[in-house]
């Protein structure tokens, strides 16, 4: 997700300084995408340069600068809410690249690689399921335990679970595909014709030898 747009969306609610933005962003996403404080301030500087945010007040006693949205920044946020996320390019998935290279590299035990990864992916899925249960418990215990922040984290962890389940299904598919490739014949297969005659795929020399024997 664009950090730029995420910070703009938070500032659309109320003015905040950098550390507040970082804490709020991580609270709403469950720390799934941790932000470096330097990244936050660098992004704020660019947003200010582009006229999307401005300083709300002079720096406080600790030197912290509170930022607020400009009208142009608010327009950007509204446009973001109303625009679908376009998947115009495939992300570079290390696992996909690794397997694509493994099946073409000599000496790689691809079935073992797949089994090892599947074990790790299932372990990750179990961990996420436990996180989801924890998020559900917090969300259902009442509004005082976090309210919409708990709901936001629940949605994030459910997205991660769907992705992990999809990865396990894909690995199952890879395993089946590899098994089919191992039993697939590498050359033409002689199929006896219905009348029991010579197969059309038999070598020409074999057919010639058979005819010579009949003539003798």
C-alpha positions, -999 to +999 in steps of 0.1 A: +000+000+000+011+036-007+024+051+026+017+085+011-020+078+007-022+060+041-008+091+059-031+114+040-061+092+050-051+095+087-046+132+085-081+135+069-094+126+104-074+150+124-040+168+125-011+147+138+026+148+140+049+121+127+051+098+157+013+099+161+009+090+124+032+061+127+015+047+159-020+051+144-010+034+111+005+004+129-024+002+153-049+000+125-030-025+105-019-046+135+018-039+128+017-059+096+034-032+077+057-014+102+068+021+093+102+036+100+098+070+116+123+084+091+101+071+063+071+089+079+089+123+081+104+119+046+069+113+032+055+142+052+081+165+037+072+154+002+035+158+009+042+194+022+063+201-009+034+189-032+009+211-014-011+182+001-003+189+038+008+219+057+020+227+092-009+232+116+011+251+143+046+260+152+067+232+166+058+223+202+082+223+232+097+190+220+101+202+184+073+181+170+054+195+140+017+188+136+005+185+101-030+189+086-045+183+052-049+210+026-079+210+004-059+195-024-048+167+000-084+161+010-093+158-027-066+132-031-080+111-002-115+112-016-103+102-050-084+073-034-115+060-015-135+061-048-109+044-070-103+006-072-069-008-066-056-017-101-035-049-103-016-039-134+016-058-126+023-091-108+043-087-076+076-105-074+069-135-052+101-151-041+085-186-037+071-185-073+105-174-087+123-200-066+101-229-079+102-216-115+140-217-114+141-250-095+122-270-121+147-259-148+179-262-127+198-295-128+203-314-096+175-297-076+152-320-056+120-301-065+095-325-047+114-321-015+116-284-019+078-283-023+072-305+007+095-284+029+078-252+018+043-267+023+052-276+059+064-240+065+033-225+049+010-247+070+028-236+101+024-200+091-013-206+084-018-221+119+000-190+135-023-167+115-054-187+126-043-182+163-039-145+156-074-143+141-089-160+172-071-135+194-084-106+173-119-120+174-118-124+212-107-087+215-133-075+190-162-094+206-153-085+242-168-050+238-163-015+223-139-005+251-112-030+240-103-012+207-135-009+187-128-002+150-090-007+155-098-044+164-120-047+134-093-033+112-067-057+125-092-086+121-097-077+084-060-076+079-053-109+095-082-126+075-066-113+043-033-129+053-051-162+061-067-162+026-033-156+011-017-184+031-045-208+022-041-200-014-004-206-012-010-241+003-035-249-024-010-238-051+017-260-036-007-289-036-013-282-073+025-280-079+030-313-063+003-329-085+017-313-116+052-327-108+038-362-103+021-360-137+053-348-153+072-377-138+049-404-154+044-386-187+061-406-215+089-387-232+084-402-267+057-415-290+038-445-276+029-474-299-009-479-297-021-513-312-048-507-338-082-524-332-075-552-358-043-562-341-021-551-369+012-532-367+010-498-349+014-467-370+040-455-345+062-486-347+096-479-363+097-484-401+126-509-398+104-532-376+076-531-401+100-539-430+115-568-411+080-582-405+072-581-442+105-598-451+098-626-428+064-632-444+079-633-479+104-661-468 
